[in-house]
Amino acid sequence: MYYALIVLSVIMFGGCFALNDQYRQERGSGIKISLQLSLITALSGLIVLWIINGFAIQFTPFTLLISLIATVNSLLSYFCALKALGISNLSVYSLFSMLGGMLLPFFQGIFFYGEKFTFAKIVCLALICGALLLTLKKQGGGKGKGMIYYIAIFTFNGMSGVLSKLFASAPTEWKTMPSGEVVSSAGYSVLTAMCTVILSAAILLLFFRKKGDVLPHTPKSIIVGSLSGSVNKVANWILVFSLAQGIDSSVQYPMVTGGTMIVSTVISLFSKNKPEKRQLVSIALAFLGMLALFVLPILFPEFNEFY
């Protein structure tokens, strides 16, 4: 059931890419617009997650701390993404972003949480890394230009999964409120969305109060942004929930990375920008990588563990 939930979240993430592209077409891009989108998505996601959590607000000092770090991490990732895209092309940005999102939580689970280091995981990781490298395109400009932003994107996107695992696997006493109730995965997600709303609004009010410097909101942009936020926040909550139920992060995040590549490519088949041959090959590799996670342990049980 939990693997099915991860697949559902992957489909939702793919839908978010399409919705965010619609928002960009409607309003353009830039720091202010990104912060406004962050505010809209967090607010809409907060409402949906609050309903999922039974209209409860749960927190402990530990949960609040992780939520604040996750929020700052997300906003820094937005900033570095904009800087990187202004220097390089989308394929370079996507490569560093998706590799970070997969590798950091993968090795966190192996080295810090005692998750099994299996033959299937190694094959999956290698195939998905190969799939990502195939999506890389040559670019003009100075070699290595903007590398600091690529490293930052790799780190910040990876830290999102690391923080989710940190919360999900934390000792129960750290998440237990004075009432005796334990903060749930939905409660953590609600708190993170609240922090994002507050920080995004504060930054916009303090540094971006000037009017008329960006395209105004339209009914379509508000609807698309709100829908994207609701879908994205619920998908992220599913991942935290799955981790809390004992799913290995070294299994979950390769599935998310490979699956998101597949779903995004399928969606692009119905858009103006059709996928190239190398993209189709990369999707085939990503699919084989995900398949390896489940088929290889059955075919070669003697290689199920390296330690």
N, C-alpha and C positions, 0 to 999 in steps of 0.2 A: 504493500500500500504506500509506503513512504517513497519508494522509487517512482511510483506512479505520480505522487505529489510533486517530486522533483521535475519530472517530465512536464507536468502541468505548469510549473513555474517557468520552465524554459520556454514553453509556448507563449506564456504571458510576457516574458522579457522580449521575445521576438516581436510581439505586437506593440510593445512600448517603443521599439526602434522606429516602427512605421508611424506611430502617433507623434513621436518627437520630430520626425522629418516633416510631418504635416504642420506642426507648430512652427518649425523653422521657416518653411515656405510662406507661412502666414505673417510672421513677424521679423524674420531675419535672425541674426546671431550677434552676440556681444556679451560683455560681462553683465551689464544691467539686465538684458533680456534673459540671460541664464539665471540670474538671481531671482527675477520675477517668476520664471518657470519653476525654479526650486521652491519658491514660496507657494505657488499654486498647487504643485504636485504634493508637497508636504501637507498642505491644508486639506486637500481632498482625501489624501491617503489617511490622514489623522482621523477624519470623520468615519471612514470605512473601518479602520482598525479599532476605533473606539466602540463601534457597534459589535464587531467580532469579539471584543473583550468584555462584552456585557455592560457597556457604559461605565466601566471601572477605570480609575487612574491608579496605577500601582507603581511604587518606586521604593528603592532603598538607596543609601549612599553609593553602593557599588554599581547598581543599575544606572543611576543618574550619571555617574562618572563615565561609564562605558558609552552611554547615549550621547553625552557631550563630545567625547573623543570621536565617535562615529560621525557626528554632525560636522565637526571641524574638518575631519578627514574628507568627507563628501564635498564640502565647499572648496577646499584646497584642490581637490581633484578636478572640479569644474574649472577653476582658474588655470591650472596647468594644462588642461585639455585645450582651452582657448588659445593659450600661448603656443602650444605645440602645433595646433592646426594652422596658426598664422605663419609658421615657419616651414612646415613639412606637409606631406599629403596624408590623406585619411588612412591609407594602408599602414603607414609607419605607426601612427597613433593607435590604431586598432590592435596591431601586433603587440606593442608594449602593454596596452591596457588589458588585453585578454590573457597574455602570458602571466602578468602579475596576478590577475584575478584567479588564475588556476594554480600557479606554482607556490605562492606564499602559503595559502591554507593547506595545500597538499603536503608540503614539508613540515608545516606546523603540526599537522595530525600525526605524521610519522615520527618526528623527533621529540615532540613534547607531550603527546597524548597516547603513545604506545599503540598506534594503529598499525596493522600488519603491512609489511612491505612486500607485496606479492608480485609475481611474474606478470599477472594480468594488469596490475596498475602501471608497471613499467612500460609494457607494450602500449597501453592506452595513452599514457603520457607522451611517449615518443611519437605516436601517430598523430596526436592532436597538435603537438609542437610542429611537426612536419607540415600539417595542414595549415597552420597559422603562417609559417614561413612562405608557403606557396602564395599566400594572398599579398605578400609584400611586393610593391612596385618600385621601380627606379624613380629617383627624384632628382630635380636640379638643385642648384645651390651648393653651398659649402658642405663638405663632408663632415658629418658629426655635429652639424649646426643644431643647436637646441637640445643636445643630449641630456642636459640637466633636467629639462622638462619631461623627456621620455622616461628617465629614471624615476622621476617624481610620480608620473602617471602609473608606472609599473608598481611602485610602492603603495600609493594611495588606493589604487583599485584592489590590490592584493590585501591591504589592511582591512578592507570592508569585510571580507570573508574571515580574516583572522579575528576581528572583533566579535563577529557573530559566534564563532566557535568558542571564544573566550567567555562570552556570556552563557552560552548553552551548556558548557562543561564546568562552569564555576561551582564551588561547593554550595549546597542548598542553603546553608546558614547565611551566606552573603546575599542571598536573594529573598530571605524571609523577613517580612515586615513585622512590626511590633504586634500586630493582630494575630500573627501566626500564619498568615496567608503568604504563599510563595509567589513572587512575581513570575507571571507566565511569559511565554514567548511573545504573545500578543501584547502583553503589558509593556515589555521592553520595546517592541516596535512602536507602540503608541507614544512612549516617552521620547524615543528618537525622533519621531515625526514632530512632536511638540517642540523639541529643541531646535529642529530645522526651521520651523515656522518662526520662532522667536529670533534666532540669529539672522536668518535671511531678511526678515522685516527690519531688524535693527540696522543691518549693513545698508539696506536700501534707503532708510530714513537718514542715516548719518552721512552717506557718501554719494548717493545717487538721487537727490531730491529734485534736480533740474528736470523740468517738463519739456516735452517736445523734441528731445534728442534721439528718440527711438520711435519706431512705428507703434501706434497705439494698439491696445487690445481690441479684439473684435469678438463678437459672440462665439464665432467658430474657434478662435484661439483659446478662449476660456474653457469651452467645452472639451476641446482636444487635450489641453493641458491638464484639466481635472480628471479626465478619463485615464490619461497616461499615468498620473500620480496614483490614482486608486489601484490600477492594475499593477504598477511597479511595487508599491508598498505591500500589497497582499502577496506578490510573488516573493519578495524578500522575507516576509514573515513566514512563508511556507518553508524557506530554506533554514531559517532559525529554528522553526518547529521541528524539522526533520533532524537537524543536528542534536536537538534536545532529546530526541527519541533514540539516539544512539547511532545514527547514520555516520559513517566515517567522512570527514571532510576531504580525505584523500580519494574518496569515491565521488562525493557529491560535486565538487568543483570542476573536475574534468568533465563530468556529465553536463554541467551547466555551460561550460565553455564550448564543448563540441556541439551540444544541442542548440545553443543560441546561434552558432554559425550555420547550422542546417536550417533552422527556422527562418533566419534572416534571408538566406539565399532563396528559399522557397517563396517567401513574400516578394523578393525582388523579381521573380519570374513573372509576376503580375504587374510590375511597374515599368516605367520607361527605360530604366537602367538595367538591362538584362545582364545576368552574370556571364563572365568570360569562361573559357574552357578551363583555365587554371583554377578558377573558383569552384567549378564543378568537381575537379579532381580533388581539391582540398576538402570539399564536403564529403566526398567518398572516403577519404582518409579519416575524417572526423567521425563518420558513422562507424567505420571499422574499429576505430579506437574505443568508442562506446560499447560496441558489440563485444570487444575483447574482454571488457570488465566482467561480463556474465558468461561468455562461452568458454574462455580459456580455463577457468577453475573447474569446469565440468570435463573438458577434454584432457586436461593435464593436472589432475589433482595433486600429483607429486611435487608440482612447482608452485603450490598455493602460497607458500611462505618462504621468504629468504631469511627472515629472522622472526 
